[in-house]
Amino acid sequence: MPSIMLRLFLTLITFSSAKACGGSGTNNQIYTNPTFQLSFNPPAAWTYPDSSAPMTLDYFPGQPLLQTQAQSNAIGGLTSSMISALSSANINTLGLTITATYTAPTVNDCVKVISGTIMDTAIGAVIGIEEAGAITQLATVGTTAITTMNCAERSYTGTTFTYVPFIQMATIQVQGLVASGYTLQSVANALQAMLNLNYSARFIQAITYK
């Protein structure tokens, strides 16, 4: 079943990319040491909360408490997905050097446990909005603070929010690779599908390369 889902996902991405790019990337231009550029809502596992999280539990399921772990999760996921995407395009990865670049951001959930002077999620606080494993938006608490009970129950009655998209960037360079735009588009499609299905990354736009 996962392989069927992956093939369907790749088909949809390829169709969408062809419509959106108007043939860009599906040509015979040759690229050397290409760099893939990604814009996406990051998986919670690729983010980390501030230092109050162990006491107030204002972190998300699957979210590491340390930046180093979040960074390791991201670089590992990006690198392994690129290796798989290259293999799916029948590219031998021996001799290639894959370098993923990403900076794990800080993002908190609302406060679930009272700790010291922290009683609730105050007006003006900024929290993340998690959807299917990805942090898709940042929300600023408006008119009413979120109590710890309401946070735990995900009941925000009476609270208003101001939302902004939570978009992160990453790059992956493949040194030692020489390939056509047509081949790289196939790699980009597979990479996007794998990162979505295996890591819950939600893409804002199709992966590009240069």
Backbone hydrogen bonds in HBPLUS format (Angstrom, degrees):
<---DONOR---> <-ACCEPTOR-->    atom                        ^
c    i                          cat <-CA-CA->   ^        H-A-AA   ^      H-
h    n   atom  resd res      DA  || num        DHA   H-A  angle D-A-AA Bond
n    s   type  num  typ     dist DA aas  dist angle  dist       angle   num
A0005-MET N   A0001-MET O   2.99 MM   4  6.28 160.0  2.03 156.9 162.1     1
A0006-LEU N   A0002-PRO O   2.89 MM   4  6.13 153.4  1.96 147.5 155.0     2
A0007-ARG N   A0003-SER O   2.99 MM   4  6.21 158.9  2.04 146.2 151.0     3
A0008-LEU N   A0004-ILE O   3.01 MM   4  6.24 159.1  2.05 148.8 154.5     4
A0009-PHE N   A0005-MET O   2.86 MM   4  6.03 159.0  1.90 148.1 154.4     5
A0010-LEU N   A0006-LEU O   2.88 MM   4  6.09 159.2  1.92 150.4 155.9     6
A0011-THR N   A0007-ARG O   2.98 MM   4  6.18 152.9  2.06 143.6 150.9     7
A0012-LEU N   A0008-LEU O   3.01 MM   4  6.30 159.0  2.06 151.5 156.3     8
A0013-ILE N   A0009-PHE O   2.93 MM   4  6.18 161.8  1.97 152.2 157.3     9
A0014-THR N   A0010-LEU O   2.87 MM   4  5.99 163.4  1.90 149.9 154.7    10
A0015-PHE N   A0011-THR O   3.04 MM   4  6.20 160.2  2.08 146.4 151.5    11
A0016-SER N   A0012-LEU O   2.91 MM   4  6.11 162.4  1.94 149.1 154.3    12
A0017-SER N   A0013-ILE O   2.74 MM   4  5.88 160.5  1.78 154.0 159.8    13
A0018-ALA N   A0014-THR O   2.97 MM   4  6.09 154.9  2.03 144.2 150.7    14
A0019-LYS N   A0015-PHE O   3.12 MM   4  6.39 153.8  2.19 144.9 151.4    15
A0020-ALA N   A0016-SER O   2.86 MM   4  6.05 164.0  1.88 152.4 157.3    16
A0021-CYS N   A0017-SER O   2.79 MM   4  5.68 160.3  1.83 149.2 154.3    17
A0022-GLY N   A0018-ALA O   3.19 MM   4  5.71 135.0  2.40 129.9 137.7    18
A0024-SER N   A0021-CYS O   3.14 MM   3  5.07 168.9  2.15 108.3 110.9    19
A0026-THR N   A0023-GLY O   3.03 MM   3  5.33 162.1  2.06 128.6 131.4    20
A0182-TYR N   A0027-ASN O   2.96 MM 155  5.15 136.8  2.15 163.1 150.1    21
A0181-GLY N   A0029-GLN O   2.84 MM 152  5.51 127.3  2.12 148.5 163.7    22
A0031-TYR N   A0179-ALA O   2.76 MM 148  5.46 170.9  1.77 157.5 159.8    23
A0179-ALA N   A0031-TYR O   3.01 MM 148  5.46 153.9  2.07 150.2 157.2    24
A0033-ASN N   A0177-LEU O   2.86 MM 144  5.22 155.4  1.92 158.2 164.6    25
A0174-VAL N   A0034-PRO O   2.94 MM 140  5.71 164.4  1.97 168.7 173.6    26
A0210-LYS N   A0035-THR O   3.00 MM 175  5.54 140.8  2.16 139.7 151.7    27
A0036-PHE N   A0172-ILE O   2.79 MM 136  5.10 170.6  1.80 144.8 145.1    28
A0172-ILE N   A0036-PHE O   2.94 MM 136  5.10 149.1  2.04 139.8 147.7    29
A0037-GLN N   A0208-THR O   2.77 MM 171  5.26 161.0  1.81 138.1 144.3    30
A0208-THR N   A0037-GLN O   3.22 MM 171  5.26 159.7  2.26 148.8 150.2    31
A0038-LEU N   A0170-ALA O   2.87 MM 132  5.12 170.1  1.88 161.0 158.4    32
A0170-ALA N   A0038-LEU O   3.10 MM 132  5.12 148.7  2.20 138.5 140.1    33
A0204-ILE N   A0039-SER O   3.14 MM 165  5.87 166.0  2.16 134.0 138.3    34
A0040-PHE N   A0168-GLN O   3.04 MM 128  5.56 164.5  2.06 155.7 160.7    35
A0168-GLN N   A0040-PHE O   2.85 MM 128  5.56 174.4  1.85 162.6 162.6    36
A0041-ASN N   A0202-ARG O   2.64 MM 161  5.00 164.8  1.66 154.8 158.1    37
A0202-ARG N   A0041-ASN O   3.16 MM 161  5.00 168.3  2.17 145.6 148.1    38
A0135-ILE N   A0042-PRO O   2.87 MM  93  5.79 162.2  1.90 173.4 169.3    39
A0046-TRP N   A0043-PRO O   2.93 MM   3  5.35 161.4  1.96 113.4 119.6    40
A0044-ALA N   A0133-GLY O   2.85 MM  89  5.90 160.3  1.89 155.0 153.1    41
A0047-THR N   A0044-ALA O   3.05 MM   3  5.35 153.6  2.13 119.3 118.7    42
A0048-TYR N   A0105-PRO O   3.12 MM  57  6.54 151.1  2.21 154.4 160.1    43
A0107-VAL N   A0048-TYR O   2.91 MM  59  6.03 150.7  2.00 136.8 146.3    44
A0053-ALA N   A0050-ASP O   3.21 MM   3  5.99 170.1  2.22 125.0 128.1    45
A0055-MET N   A0052-SER O   3.02 MM   3  5.70 138.0  2.20 121.0 131.6    46
A0056-THR N   A0052-SER O   3.05 MM   4  6.13 162.0  2.09 156.5 161.9    47
A0057-LEU N   A0053-ALA O   2.72 MM   4  4.89 135.4  1.92 143.4 146.2    48
A0112-LYS N   A0056-THR O   2.99 MM  56  5.86 151.7  2.07 169.8 173.3    49
A0113-VAL N   A0056-THR O   3.15 MM  57  4.67 138.8  2.33 127.6 127.4    50
A0109-ASP N   A0058-ASP O   3.01 MM  51  4.58 160.7  2.05 109.9 112.4    51
A0063-GLN N   A0060-PHE O   3.01 MM   3  5.27 161.0  2.05 132.7 132.2    52
A0070-ALA N   A0066-LEU O   3.12 MM   4  6.44 162.7  2.15 150.4 155.4    53
A0071-GLN N   A0067-GLN O   2.78 MM   4  5.96 162.6  1.81 158.6 163.2    54
A0072-SER N   A0068-THR O   2.96 MM   4  6.10 155.0  2.02 139.2 146.3    55
A0073-ASN N   A0069-GLN O   2.82 MM   4  6.06 157.6  1.87 150.3 156.3    56
A0074-ALA N   A0070-ALA O   3.06 MM   4  6.28 159.2  2.10 146.7 151.6    57
A0075-ILE N   A0071-GLN O   2.95 MM   4  6.15 178.1  1.95 159.1 159.7    58
A0076-GLY N   A0072-SER O   2.93 MM   4  5.84 159.4  1.97 145.1 151.7    59
A0077-GLY N   A0073-ASN O   2.94 MM   4  6.03 156.0  2.00 141.6 148.6    60
A0078-LEU N   A0074-ALA O   2.83 MM   4  6.01 167.1  1.85 158.7 162.2    61
A0079-THR N   A0075-ILE O   2.96 MM   4  5.96 162.4  1.99 144.6 150.0    62
A0080-SER N   A0076-GLY O   2.99 MM   4  6.03 170.2  2.00 148.6 151.8    63
A0081-SER N   A0077-GLY O   3.02 MM   4  5.94 153.1  2.10 139.6 147.5    64
A0082-MET N   A0078-LEU O   3.03 MM   4  6.17 149.7  2.12 140.5 148.5    65
A0083-ILE N   A0079-THR O   3.03 MM   4  6.33 158.7  2.08 151.1 156.7    66
A0084-SER N   A0080-SER O   3.05 MM   4  6.28 159.7  2.09 145.0 150.1    67
A0085-ALA N   A0081-SER O   2.84 MM   4  6.03 152.7  1.92 144.6 152.8    68
A0086-LEU N   A0082-MET O   2.88 MM   4  6.07 160.0  1.92 153.8 158.1    69
A0087-SER N   A0083-ILE O   3.04 MM   4  6.24 159.4  2.08 145.5 151.4    70
A0088-SER N   A0084-SER O   2.91 MM   4  6.13 147.2  2.02 143.6 152.7    71
A0089-ALA N   A0086-LEU O   3.06 MM   3  5.18 137.2  2.25  98.6 110.8    72
A0091-ILE N   A0086-LEU O   2.98 MM   5  5.27 158.1  2.03 144.4 145.3    73
A0090-ASN N   A0087-SER O   2.93 MM   3  4.94 153.8  2.00 109.9 111.8    74
A0096-LEU N   A0093-THR O   3.10 MM   3  5.41 163.9  2.13 128.1 129.9    75
A0097-THR N   A0175-GLN O   3.00 MM  78  5.00 162.4  2.03 139.8 145.3    76
A0175-GLN N   A0097-THR O   2.85 MM  78  5.00 154.3  1.91 158.6 152.2    77
A0099-THR N   A0173-GLN O   2.92 MM  74  5.19 162.7  1.95 149.6 155.5    78
A0173-GLN N   A0099-THR O   2.92 MM  74  5.19 163.6  1.95 143.8 143.9    79
A0101-THR N   A0171-THR O   2.81 MM  70  5.21 161.3  1.84 155.8 157.9    80
A0171-THR N   A0101-THR O   3.09 MM  70  5.21 153.9  2.16 139.5 147.3    81
A0128-GLY N   A0108-ASN O   2.79 MM  20  5.82 157.3  1.84 156.5 162.8    82
A0115-SER N   A0118-ILE O   3.02 MM   3  5.29 160.0  2.06 151.1 156.0    83
A0118-ILE N   A0115-SER O   2.95 MM   3  5.29 152.7  2.03 138.0 135.0    84
A0121-THR N   A0146-ILE O   2.87 MM  25  4.94 172.8  1.87 151.4 151.8    85
A0146-ILE N   A0121-THR O   2.89 MM  25  4.94 156.1  1.95 143.5 145.3    86
A0125-ALA N   A0122-ALA O   3.01 MM   3  5.52 161.0  2.05 133.2 135.5    87
A0124-GLY N   A0141-VAL O   2.89 MM  17  5.08 158.9  1.94 129.2 136.4    88
A0141-VAL N   A0125-ALA O   2.84 MM  16  5.49 165.0  1.87 163.4 167.3    89
A0127-ILE N   A0139-ALA O   2.92 MM  12  5.34 163.6  1.95 149.1 150.3    90
A0139-ALA N   A0127-ILE O   2.75 MM  12  5.34 167.8  1.76 162.3 166.7    91
A0129-ILE N   A0137-GLN O   2.86 MM   8  5.16 146.0  1.98 153.1 149.8    92
A0136-THR N   A0129-ILE O   2.90 MM   7  5.89 143.4  2.04 171.5 175.7    93
A0131-GLU N   A0134-ALA O   2.75 MM   3  5.33 163.4  1.78 160.7 164.4    94
A0134-ALA N   A0131-GLU O   3.04 MM   3  5.33 169.7  2.05 118.0 120.7    95
A0166-PHE N   A0136-THR O   2.98 MM  30  5.27 163.1  2.01 126.7 122.8    96
A0138-LEU N   A0164-VAL O   2.86 MM  26  5.41 162.5  1.89 162.2 168.2    97
A0164-VAL N   A0138-LEU O   2.98 MM  26  5.41 146.7  2.09 151.1 160.1    98
A0140-THR N   A0162-THR O   2.89 MM  22  5.10 163.1  1.92 143.5 147.4    99
A0162-THR N   A0140-THR O   3.08 MM  22  5.10 144.1  2.21 131.0 142.0   100
A0142-GLY N   A0160-THR O   2.57 MM  18  4.79 143.6  1.69 169.6 157.4   101
A0151-CYS N   A0147-THR O   2.88 MM   4  6.12 153.3  1.96 150.3 158.5   102
A0152-ALA N   A0148-THR O   3.00 MM   4  6.20 165.8  2.02 147.9 150.8   103
A0153-GLU N   A0149-MET O   2.98 MM   4  6.18 148.1  2.08 145.9 155.0   104
A0154-ARG N   A0150-ASN O   2.82 MM   4  5.69 107.1  2.36 134.0 150.6   105
A0155-SER N   A0150-ASN O   2.82 MM   5  4.81 162.6  1.85 142.8 146.8   106
A0154-ARG N   A0151-CYS O   3.04 MM   3  4.91 152.3  2.12  99.7 108.4   107
A0159-THR N   A0156-TYR O   2.99 MM   3  5.48 162.8  2.02 136.5 139.2   108
A0184-LEU N   A0180-SER O   3.00 MM   4  6.32 163.7  2.02 152.8 157.6   109
A0185-GLN N   A0181-GLY O   2.90 MM   4  6.04 147.2  2.01 146.9 154.8   110
A0186-SER N   A0182-TYR O   3.29 MM   4  6.58 150.6  2.38 140.5 147.4   111
A0186-SER N   A0183-THR O   3.10 MM   3  5.17 118.7  2.50  96.4 111.0   112
A0187-VAL N   A0183-THR O   3.03 MM   4  6.41 152.1  2.11 147.5 155.6   113
A0188-ALA N   A0184-LEU O   2.84 MM   4  6.07 160.9  1.88 148.7 153.6   114
A0189-ASN N   A0185-GLN O   2.97 MM   4  6.16 158.1  2.01 147.5 152.8   115
A0190-ALA N   A0186-SER O   3.10 MM   4  6.30 163.3  2.13 146.6 150.8   116
A0191-LEU N   A0187-VAL O   2.85 MM   4  6.02 159.1  1.89 153.6 160.1   117
A0192-GLN N   A0188-ALA O   2.99 MM   4  6.15 163.3  2.02 149.7 153.3   118
A0193-ALA N   A0189-ASN O   3.10 MM   4  6.32 161.7  2.14 147.7 152.6   119
A0194-MET N   A0190-ALA O   2.97 MM   4  6.15 162.5  2.00 152.2 156.6   120
A0195-LEU N   A0191-LEU O   3.00 MM   4  6.16 162.8  2.03 153.0 157.4   121
A0196-ASN N   A0192-GLN O   3.09 MM   4  6.20 149.2  2.19 143.7 151.8   122
A0197-LEU N   A0193-ALA O   2.91 MM   4  6.04 174.2  1.92 155.5 157.4   123
A0198-ASN N   A0194-MET O   2.86 MM   4  5.58 159.4  1.90 143.5 150.2   124
A0199-TYR N   A0195-LEU O   3.14 MM   4  5.16 139.6  2.31 114.7 124.6   125
A0201-ALA N   A0195-LEU O   3.19 MM   6  5.67 160.9  2.23 137.3 131.9   126
A0200-SER N   A0196-ASN O   3.07 MM   4  4.57 137.3  2.26 116.6 122.2   127
